[in-house]
Amino acid sequence: MMLQRTILAGAAIAILSLGAAGADDTPLTLARLYKEGDVVRHRVEIAANMMGNDVTAVRTIKTSVKEIKKTNGDIIVLSADQGGKVVVGGQEQDIPPQTDAILTLDKTGKIIKYERGAAEAGLMAPEIEHLMAILNEPRLSDKAVKPGDTWTVEIVNPAVKGKKITPKLTFVAAETVETVTLWKVKQLASADTDDQGGKAVFEFTFWLRPADGVIAKAEGSIKDLPTSYGPVTVQMKMTLLKPEPDDKGKGA
C-alpha cells in the first residue's frame, strides 16, 4: 500500500507542544486519524535508473476512506493510482490509471490485508506492492514523544513468509515551514524481499499534519527494490495536493 512543497531557505524550526509553540520539549501524542469518506491526493515523483536508462515519473494517488467497520474498527481504504507521465531516455509517455488497491487496516492503522480489484501485470509483484504500502507511511508511536525520541515496531513481512520487518522511527521536531507546522518523522527499515537473500532498504522523512497525521510531504529512497527489470534504487517525493470539489477530506 506504499507522496513536496519547496522548503524555503532558512525556514523557522519550532519545537511545539500539542499544537502550541513551546521550548520545554513537552511530549507530543502523534496519531493518524481516519474519517469515513475522507479523500486525499498526493503527487508522487519517482526517479530511478533501469537497465541503463534514466527514468522519471509523476503520478497522482487518490486515497479514500471507504468504510470504518462498527464491529471491530477496521478501516477500508481505497488507493487509486490515477496515472501520470513517465520519461524514459528522454521520451515522454502517458501512464494509464491502474485498478484500485484495497487496503484493510486495523483500528491502530496497521495494514492487515492488501489486494487489487482485478488481476493486473505490474512493475512489481503484489507482495512487493504490499510491502511498499506498509513502509510508505510511518507507524507512529503509541506513546507521547519529544524531539529526538525513537521507537521501533514489528510488522509481518508480506514479501517473505515467516519474516518480520522492524522499522526504526525518530520524531525529529514539530517544524514550521511557510507558516505551517508539521510533524517531522524519519523512518528507516530493511526488509527481506525474497527467500534467496534479497533485501531492500527504505529510508524516508515524512512531514505530517498535526490535525490528522496525513502526509503533507515526504522524501526518501528505496535501495534494491525488486522489479520486473531487476533490483532498482528509487528516489521518491510525495506532496499533498489541494482538494478537488468533490473531495470530502482536506488536501494541502
C-alpha positions in Angstrom: 0.0 0.0 0.0 3.4 2.1 -0.1 3.7 11.0 -1.6 6.7 18.5 -2.0 6.4 22.0 -1.3 9.5 24.0 -1.8 11.3 24.3 1.5 12.2 28.0 2.0 15.9 28.6 2.8 16.2 29.5 6.4 12.6 28.4 7.3 12.0 28.7 11.0 12.0 25.5 13.1 10.0 25.5 16.2 9.5 22.8 18.9 5.8 22.7 19.8 3.7 21.1 22.4 0.3 19.7 21.3 -0.1 22.4 18.7 1.2 25.3 20.7 4.7 26.7 20.5 7.0 25.9 23.4 10.6 25.4 24.3 10.3 22.8 27.0 10.2 19.7 24.8 6.7 18.8 26.1 5.9 15.3 24.7 3.5 15.1 21.8 1.0 12.4 21.0 1.4 11.6 17.3 -1.6 9.9 15.6 -3.0 9.2 12.2 -6.8 9.8 12.3 -9.2 8.3 9.7 -12.7 9.6 9.0 -15.1 7.7 6.7 -15.5 9.5 3.4 -12.3 11.5 3.6 -10.2 11.8 0.4 -6.6 13.0 -0.1 -4.5 13.1 -3.2 -0.7 13.1 -3.5 1.6 13.9 -6.3 4.3 11.2 -6.4 7.6 11.9 -8.2 10.0 9.0 -8.8 13.5 8.9 -10.3 15.5 5.7 -11.0 17.8 4.1 -13.4 16.5 0.9 -15.1 18.7 -1.1 -17.4 21.0 1.9 -18.1 18.1 4.3 -18.8 17.3 7.2 -16.5 13.6 7.1 -15.7 11.4 9.8 -14.1 7.7 9.5 -13.4 5.0 11.7 -11.9 1.7 10.1 -10.8 -1.3 11.1 -8.8 -2.5 8.8 -6.0 -6.0 9.3 -4.6 -6.6 7.7 -1.2 -10.2 7.4 0.1 -11.5 6.1 3.4 -14.4 3.9 2.1 -15.6 2.5 5.4 -14.9 2.2 9.1 -16.5 -1.0 10.4 -18.6 -0.6 13.5 -18.0 -4.2 14.6 -14.2 -4.1 15.1 -13.0 -0.6 14.0 -11.3 -2.0 10.8 -10.7 0.7 8.2 -11.2 0.1 4.5 -9.1 2.3 2.3 -9.0 2.6 -1.5 -5.7 3.7 -3.1 -6.3 4.7 -6.7 -3.4 5.3 -9.0 -4.8 7.9 -11.4 -1.9 7.8 -13.8 0.5 10.4 -15.0 3.6 10.8 -17.1 6.9 8.8 -17.4 10.1 9.9 -19.2 12.4 7.1 -20.3 15.6 8.0 -22.1 14.2 11.4 -22.9 11.0 10.1 -24.3 7.7 11.0 -22.5 4.8 8.6 -22.3 1.5 8.6 -20.6 0.9 6.3 -17.6 -2.6 4.9 -17.6 -4.6 4.7 -14.4 -4.5 1.4 -12.6 -7.1 -0.6 -10.7 -7.7 0.4 -7.1 -5.7 -1.2 -4.4 -7.9 -2.1 -1.4 -6.3 -1.9 2.0 -7.8 -3.1 5.2 -6.3 -1.5 8.3 -7.0 -2.4 11.9 -8.1 0.3 14.3 -4.5 1.2 15.1 -3.7 1.9 11.4 -1.8 -1.3 10.7 -2.3 -2.8 7.3 -3.7 -6.3 7.7 -4.8 -7.0 4.1 -3.8 -5.7 0.7 -5.5 -6.6 -2.6 -6.1 -5.2 -6.0 -9.6 -5.1 -7.5 -8.5 -7.0 -10.6 -5.5 -9.1 -11.8 -3.0 -6.8 -13.4 0.6 -7.2 -14.5 2.7 -4.6 -13.0 6.3 -3.5 -12.4 6.3 -5.2 -9.0 4.8 -8.4 -7.6 1.7 -7.9 -5.4 3.7 -8.9 -2.3 6.2 -6.1 -3.0 3.4 -3.6 -3.6 2.0 -4.6 -0.2 5.4 -4.1 1.4 5.6 -0.6 -0.2 2.2 0.2 1.1 3.3 -0.7 4.6 6.5 1.3 4.5 5.3 4.4 2.6 3.6 5.7 5.7 5.2 5.9 9.2 4.0 3.7 12.0 3.5 6.3 14.8 4.4 5.6 18.4 1.5 4.7 20.8 3.3 6.8 23.4 3.9 10.5 23.6 7.3 11.5 22.2 9.6 14.5 22.2 12.2 15.6 19.7 14.9 13.0 19.3 12.8 10.1 20.7 13.0 6.9 18.7 10.8 3.8 18.7 10.5 0.5 16.7 7.6 -1.5 15.5 7.5 -5.2 14.5 5.5 -5.9 11.3 4.9 -9.1 9.5 6.7 -9.0 6.1 4.2 -9.8 3.3 7.0 -10.4 0.8 8.6 -13.4 2.6 6.7 -15.9 4.7 7.8 -16.1 8.3 9.9 -12.9 8.2 9.3 -9.7 10.1 10.2 -6.0 9.5 11.3 -3.7 12.3 11.3 -0.1 11.2 13.1 2.4 13.4 11.4 5.8 13.7 12.6 9.1 15.1 10.5 12.1 15.9 12.7 15.0 14.7 10.6 18.0 15.6 7.5 20.0 15.1 8.8 22.0 12.2 7.3 25.3 10.9 7.6 25.7 7.1 5.9 28.6 5.3 3.8 29.3 8.5 2.5 25.7 8.6 3.5 23.5 11.5 4.2 19.8 10.6 5.4 16.8 12.5 8.8 15.7 11.1 9.4 11.9 11.4 12.2 9.8 10.0 11.8 6.1 9.3 14.5 3.5 8.4 13.6 -0.1 7.5 15.3 -3.1 6.0 13.1 -5.8 4.6 13.7 -9.2 3.0 12.2 -9.3 -0.5 12.7 -13.0 -1.3 13.9 -16.2 0.3 17.2 -16.0 -1.6 18.7 -13.2 0.4 17.3 -10.2 -1.4 16.8 -7.2 0.8 15.5 -3.7 0.2 16.3 -0.6 2.4 13.7 2.1 2.9 14.8 5.5 4.2 12.2 8.2 4.4 11.5 11.5 6.0 7.8 12.4 6.5 6.2 15.7 7.3 2.7 15.1 8.8 -0.3 17.4 9.5 -0.8 17.5 13.3 -4.6 17.7 12.8 -4.9 14.1 11.5 -1.4 12.7 10.7 -1.9 12.9 6.9 1.4 13.1 5.0 1.9 16.7 3.8 5.1 15.7 2.1 7.7 13.0 2.1 11.0 12.3 0.5 13.4 9.4 0.6 14.8 6.4 -1.2 14.3 2.7 -1.6 17.5 0.7 -2.3 17.3 -2.6 -4.3 13.6 -2.6 -4.8 12.8 -5.7 -6.8 11.0 -5.1 -10.1 10.5 -7.0 -13.3 13.7 -5.3 -14.6 15.7 -6.4 -11.6 16.6 -4.6 -8.3 16.3 -0.8 -8.7 17.2 2.1 -6.4 14.4 4.6 -6.4 14.3 8.3 -5.2 10.8 9.4 -4.3 9.0 12.6 -3.3 5.4 12.9 -2.3 3.3 16.1 -2.0 -0.2 16.6 -0.7 -2.4 18.2 -3.4 -5.2 20.7 -2.9 -8.6 19.0 -2.7 -10.9 18.8 -5.7 -14.5 20.0 -5.4 -16.0 16.5 -4.7 -13.5 15.6 -2.0 -14.8 15.4 1.5 -11.5 15.5 3.2 -8.9 18.3 3.1 -5.8 18.3 1.0 -3.0 20.8 1.2 
